[in-house]
């Protein structure tokens, strides 16, 4: 304990001079009472500031055409889903649940392709990867249909669309549009 000279005499300690050790003089800010669920789980966060709008990048012609080709593919898959549903409902499939699951899968692929087509026309970075993956699957399906199943009227147009789409995505203007983002 260090002794210092103060106003109350020569033997006042540093602890006494610092002030009281309790919090009787401290006042808390008045807040509205919290609900029981807020006390238990915590209240929601304050809303954040609105996002800054990014300047919209103008899509080059190659990406616009790539979006059109993917849109055509999405429409073709949607027509296939409707045809598959019609065949399922008008015939007796081995497994109705499996046939309906295939219809739902085709419909989801059509919706995903349509969203990716819109994404390509907006130069969205997320759209290019799924489109390329879909083209690989379409290319394999087109090859099997054209050469192994001997249905060239089905397989060759699919292969043509795949080749056009991959070419459009590989053009320098399409690659530069994504590099500038």
N, C-alpha and C positions, 0 to 999 in steps of 0.2 A: 504494500500500500504506500503510495507516495503522498506526502503531505505538501499541501500548497497553501499559500496565504490567500485568504479571501476576505470578504466583507464581514463574515460572521466570526471571525477570530482566526488566530494563527494556525489552528490544528484542523481545519476543514479538509476532508478527503476529496479526491477527484470524483469518486462515485456520487457523493452527495451533490456536488456542484453540477453534474450532468443532468440532473432532474429526477423525477420520480420513475420508478421501475414498472409501474402499472399503466394501463391505458385508459384511465378514467377521463382524461381530457380529450381523447380522440373521438371525433364524431364520424359516423359512416354515412356515405351518400345514401339518400333515400331512393330506393328502387321499388317499383311495384312488386308485390309478392309473386313469386314464381309458382307455376302450376306444379302439381305433384309429378306429372310425367316429365316436365322439364328438369325437375330436381333429380329424378331417377335416371333418365337417359341423356340429359343435356338438351339445351335449347338449340334451335336451328341457327345456322350461321347467318350473319348479316349478308345481304345481297352484294355481290361483287360489282365492280365498275363494268359498264358495258364494254364489249370487245371492240377493238378498233377494226374498222372495215378494211380488208386488204383490197388494193386496187385489182380489179378484175383483168386478168390476162386475156387478151383476144386470142382465140383459138385459130391456128393456121388452117388452111384448107385441107391438109392431109388429116388432121384430127377431126375436122367436121365430117369428112367423108368416112373416116373410120367409125365415127359415131353412127352414121347412117347404116353402114354395113352391120354393125353390132345390133342396131335397131331391127334390121331385116332378120337377123338371126333370132332375136328375141321374139319377133312376130311368128317366125316359123316354128319355134319351140312352143309358143302359146297355141298355135293351130294344132300342133301335134298333141298337146295336152288335152285339148277339147276333143280331138278325134279319138284319143285313147279313152277318155271318159265315156264317149258315145259307144265305143266298142265294149267297154266294161259293162255299161248299163243295159245294152241290148243283147248281150250274149251271156253265157254262163261260164265265167272264169273259174279256174281251179281254186283260186283263193281270192275272194272278193276284197279282203283287207289288203292283200299285197297289190292288187290291181289299183285300188284307190290310193295306196301309198305312192305308187309310181306316178299317178296323175298329180298328186300333190307335189312330188319331187320335180316333175316337169314344170309345173306352174311356178315353183320357187326359182327354178333356173331361168325361166322366162322373165320373172320380175327382177332377178339379179342382173341379167343381161340388159334389160331396159334401163335400170339404174346406172349401170356402167356406161351405156351409150350416152346418157345425159352427162355423166361425169367426164367422158372424153371430150364432149363439146365444150365443157367448162374448164378444161385442162386441170382436172382434179387429179392429184397424185395417187389417190387410192384406186382409181379406175383402171389404170394400165395393167397392173399385175393380174387381177382376176380375168381381164379380157384375154391376155396372153395364155393363161392357164386354160381358159375355156377353148381357145383356138387349138391347143394341143389335143384336148379331148375330142373336139369336133374333127380334127384332122385324122385321128386314129379311127373314129367311127366312120368317117367318109371313106377311108382306105379299105376298111373291112367291108363296108357296103358295096363299094365299087368293084373290088377285086376278089375278095374271098366269098362274098354272098352273091356275086355276079349280078348286082343291081346297079349298073353304071348310071342309070337315070336318077338315082338317089345320091349315090356317092360322089360322082364327079361335080355336081353343083356345090355340094358341101365343101369339097376340096378346093374348088375355085374361090368360094367365099373366104375360106381360111387363108389361102395364099394372098388374096387381095388385102385382107385385114392385117396380116403380118407385114406385108410390104408397106402399107400406109403407116403403121406404127414404127417402122424402121427408117422412114425417110428422115433426112437431116432436119427438116423444119419441124417435124413432130418431136424429135429428140431434143432440139434446141428449145422448144416451147416448155418442156419439162425441166430443162437445165436452167432456164431463166427464172423459174419459180423460187 
